[in-house]
Amino acid sequence: MREGLLPVFLCGDVMLGRGIDQILAHPGFPEVREESVRDARTYVRLAEEVHGRIPRPVPPAWPWGDALAVLDDAAPAARIVNLETSVTRSADFAPGKEVCYRMSPANLPCLEAVRPDVCVLANNHVLDFGVRGLTETLRVLSGAGLRTAGAGADLAAARRPAIVPVDDDHRVLVLAVGAASSGIPPSWSAAQRRPGVRLLPSLSPATADDVALQARQLRRPGDVVIVSVHWGSNWGYAATDEQVRFAHRLIEGGVDVVHGHSSHHPRPIEVYRDRLVLYGCGDFVDDYEGIGGYEEYRPELRIAYVAGLAPESGRLVELRMTVLRAHQMRLQRAPDEDVAWLRAQLDGRRGTAVVPGADGGLVVRPTPLRRNPVAPD
């Protein structure tokens, strides 16, 4: 990363429950209530069938693998992850919800290994084990000194930003929101006296303006503002017109980065008015190895995004992307042919050039291929 930039690490969904939890030193109770799976250890066996035996127990840093060295090299000023896992011993499975993720609080060192500055919680899994599970998750994370955004004991807490001090003159502010399109049940919406997530009523211009207004009210000179949004379907490359309009409205309202997630694979990248929009970061850590059905999207490929921002304006100068792949529930650097494949899927979408980087990764700089800001995917 160039000297003088403010580097920020962003990634997609971090799912440390289910199979990941079972290979760590202190696995929780393995029960799941899915249509065809009743024991979380089944996901470990599926991964082993395609990539060989996974040692158990693994050390806390195991699931992050080569991503830790990438982060150490990048030295980001802030590390932001979407934590799509309850950290709880609760057995209160969400009624009618088939897929539920929980990690034993005793396995928290796994999350701590990546040293996150912000854990985004405005997603469709943080209440998988009810209010009791959310309350314990918030308590465990707070007790470990980990900042959260997007969920809380009431609406005021769910709306509260995570603030990461960088130095005396700069901060990174993270506001986290979720959309119903990601599968967040309406009953999970935080209210004045109800714990929950910050669930957007819609992706309308008025909703975007409300988020942007809050960002402007919080912002100080030298701040960078990121809105992290959990939205959209699991599969497919296209960003919907509604998502594009919402992201653009946020940028026009003063937001510097739109950090989108929910899709199981990376979605298009856009540079709009010199600001970064990630429509879908894809999964980052999960137990999906060996699950078939969507091979065309190569969901085993993951991206570690490091955005180099101008510290005084928040504009994007350079986005570096390191391509990794899941192997034995651990992230490894992807071979060159996989990097080239992923580049081919992303290059040119939303008018953004994705080019090879000097370090074997991929790079985006704010030089659109087309000037039309609403060019189709």
Buried (B, 14 or more C-beta within 10 A) or exposed (E): BEEEBBBBBBBBBBBBBBBBBBBBBBBBEBEBEEEEBEBBBBBBEBBBEEBEEBEEBBEBBBBBBBBBEBBEEBEBBBBBBBBBBBBBBBEBBBEEBEBBBBBBBBBBBBBBBBEBBBBBBBBBBBBBBBBBBBBBBBEBBEEBEBBBBBBBBBBEBBBBBBBBEBEEEBBBBBBBBBBBBBBBBEEBBBEEEBBBBBBBEEBBBEBBBBBBEBBEEBBEEBBBBBBBBBBBBBBBBBBBEBBBBBBBBBBBBBBBBBBBBBBBBBBBBBBBEBBBBBBBBBBBBBBBBBBEEBEEBBBBBBBBBBBBBBBEEBBBBBBBBBBBBBBBBBBBBBEEEBBEBBBEBBBBBBBBBBEEBEEEBBBBBBEBEEEEBEBEB
